[in-house]
Amino acid sequence: MSETRTPREVFHALLDGITAGRFSELAELYAEDAVVETVFEPVGPRRFEGRAVLGARFAEVAAHSPLELAAQNVVVRETDDPEVVVAEFDYRVHHRTAGKDFEVSNIQVLRVRDGLIVHSRDFHDHLALVAAGGHLPQLVAAMEGR
């Protein structure tokens, strides 16, 4: 019988999968009824529920994302709750379409139970990603409801 991964190990598996572009594997890190909140998402849904929904979201990212991500400055902090870790990290981003390189900061608060993510609150700098891609006018229009 294999040992269940710790919250720290699960976070690192998630980060490794993202930076390696293995999006098809990521949903398996989440519980069937997992909830992911993307707190700073400027438009669109900020809450995703269930492994199947997350799998579809990861497939969409894999098919359409122009970003190459490399994690750096990773710090994982354990909390007084053994299920919860707080991860602070930066992505070194290469935007293939825009031909730009830049950094964005991120924080994730993960609750991991029995080796699977049951809840995640993700604080990513979505505006920096939108700006780098030259999509600020579309973002403003979406926010204004056009």
Secondary structure, DSSP 8 states (H G I E B T S, - for coil): ------HHHHHHHHHHHHHTT-HHHHGGGEEEEEEEEETT-SSS-SEEESHHHHHHHHHHHHHH--EEEEEEEEEEEE-SSTTEEEEEEEEEEEETTTTEEEEEEEEEEEEEETTEEEEEEEEE-HHHHHHHTT-HHHHHHHHTT-
